[in-house]
């Protein structure tokens, strides 16, 4: 086996690294790149370079992808809540679950 032959598992891992890198690049369009990298580095099993390039995935790559999605969905919910809270506080008769 020569050094250029990748196993199916290695090829799959590379595909996961690429899709997560692509996801982070998309998120860079709406968030500061430093924020994206910092949040992504908080995902267990994910190693991300300062450039946003995924360097390594440890463990179950599907779980790592889900972790990335969960981190950023959680962030967007927080952004929406923080944005809307001041407005909704001016109208206490409006009740919105999760935004108080």
Buried (B, 14 or more C-beta within 10 A) or exposed (E): EEEEEEEEEEEBBBEBBEBBBEBBBEBBEEBEBEEBBEBBEEBEEBBBEEEBBBEEBEEEBEEBBEBBEEBBEEBEEEEEBEEEEEEBEEEEEEEEEEBE
